[in-house]
Each structure stands twice: as C-alpha cells, then as structure tokens.
Amino acid sequence: MRRRHHFHIDYRGHSVSATVETGLRPVVEVLVDGKETGHATTRDDRPVAVPIELPTDPPTPATVRATPGPGVPRCLLLAEDGADPHVMPPRLY
C-alpha cells in the first residue's frame, strides 16, 4: 500500500518541502520555494540523497536525505557549508 508523507523546513529564507511516497518503490520529490528541484526513487527502505540548489546568488547546493523506513519516514536537510543536518519535521495536511 502506498502512502504519502510530507516534510517541510524554512532554511536561509527559502521553503524546502519533501514528499516521500512509500510502498514497493519509494519515491521522493523535493520542492524549493514551490518548484520541483529534485526527484528520486529507491528500493525497499534504503535511504536516498536528493541534491538540490537554493536560489541564492550564487546558488547554494544542499542535499535532502530521505529514509522511507522501516517505520515512519524521515528527512534531513544537509547544507554544503558543513553545518549540522537539519531535521525536516513532518507536515500534516
């Protein structure tokens, strides 16, 4: 059974959202400021890293690491500046 989980964080003045669709082939979709900037699939419950860019001048590279399972999915925002990972809290709809 497929199920969608939503995560969100505001980072450096930009909105970063991730949707993790679980199931046989988990799918991760990442939006920055409402525009799709990354998309990936994985197998089973393996973590997947989705590279993104924040629209700054110059663009700031970052990565969203999604773990579809086991259990409840989780997402982290990894900034390229070497800062600690930022937990993306779940967003209920």
C-alpha positions as CSV (number, residue, x, y, z in Angstrom):
1,M,0.0,0.0,0.0
2,R,1.3,3.4,-1.0
3,R,1.2,6.3,1.5
4,R,2.4,9.9,1.2
5,H,4.4,11.6,3.9
6,H,5.2,15.4,3.8
7,F,8.1,17.2,5.4
8,H,9.0,20.9,5.5
9,I,11.7,23.3,6.7
10,D,12.4,27.0,6.1
11,Y,16.2,27.4,5.5
12,R,18.0,30.6,4.7
13,G,14.7,32.3,3.8
14,H,13.7,29.5,1.4
15,S,10.9,26.9,1.7
16,V,12.1,23.3,1.3
17,S,9.4,20.6,1.2
18,A,9.8,16.9,0.6
19,T,7.2,14.3,-0.2
20,V,8.1,10.6,0.5
21,E,5.7,8.1,-1.1
22,T,6.3,4.7,0.5
23,G,5.5,1.4,-1.0
24,L,7.2,-1.2,-3.1
25,R,9.2,1.5,-4.9
26,P,9.5,4.6,-2.7
27,V,9.5,7.9,-4.5
28,V,11.0,11.2,-3.1
29,E,10.0,14.6,-4.5
30,V,11.7,17.8,-3.3
31,L,10.4,21.4,-3.9
32,V,12.2,24.6,-3.2
33,D,10.0,27.7,-3.0
34,G,7.2,25.7,-4.5
35,K,9.2,24.5,-7.6
36,E,10.2,20.9,-8.1
37,T,14.0,20.7,-7.9
38,G,14.7,17.1,-7.2
39,H,13.2,13.7,-7.7
40,A,14.5,10.2,-6.9
41,T,13.4,6.6,-6.4
42,T,14.8,3.9,-4.2
43,R,14.3,0.3,-3.3
44,D,12.9,-1.2,-0.1
45,D,13.7,1.1,2.8
46,R,17.1,2.3,1.6
47,P,18.0,6.0,2.3
48,V,18.2,8.2,-0.8
49,A,20.0,11.5,-1.2
50,V,18.4,14.1,-3.5
51,P,20.8,17.0,-4.5
52,I,19.1,20.4,-4.7
53,E,20.1,24.1,-5.1
54,L,18.8,27.0,-3.1
55,P,18.1,30.0,-5.3
56,T,20.7,32.4,-3.8
57,D,23.3,34.4,-5.5
58,P,25.4,32.3,-6.1
59,P,23.2,29.2,-5.8
60,T,23.7,27.2,-2.6
61,P,24.0,23.5,-3.1
62,A,22.3,21.2,-0.5
63,T,21.0,17.7,-0.2
64,V,17.8,16.2,1.2
65,R,18.4,12.8,2.6
66,A,15.1,10.8,2.9
67,T,14.8,7.5,4.7
68,P,11.5,5.8,3.7
69,G,11.6,3.3,6.5
70,P,11.5,1.0,8.4
71,G,8.7,2.6,10.3
72,V,7.9,6.2,9.8
73,P,9.8,8.0,7.0
74,R,12.4,10.7,8.0
75,C,14.0,13.6,6.1
76,L,17.2,15.6,6.7
77,L,18.4,18.8,5.0
78,L,22.2,18.6,4.6
79,A,23.7,22.0,3.8
80,E,27.0,22.1,1.9
81,D,28.5,24.6,4.3
82,G,29.4,21.8,6.7
83,A,26.7,22.7,9.2
84,D,24.9,20.0,11.2
85,P,22.0,18.2,9.4
86,H,18.6,19.9,9.9
87,V,15.7,17.7,10.7
88,M,12.7,18.3,8.4
89,P,9.6,18.0,10.6
90,P,6.6,16.1,9.3
91,R,3.8,18.3,7.9
92,L,0.2,17.2,8.3
93,Y,-2.4,18.0,5.7
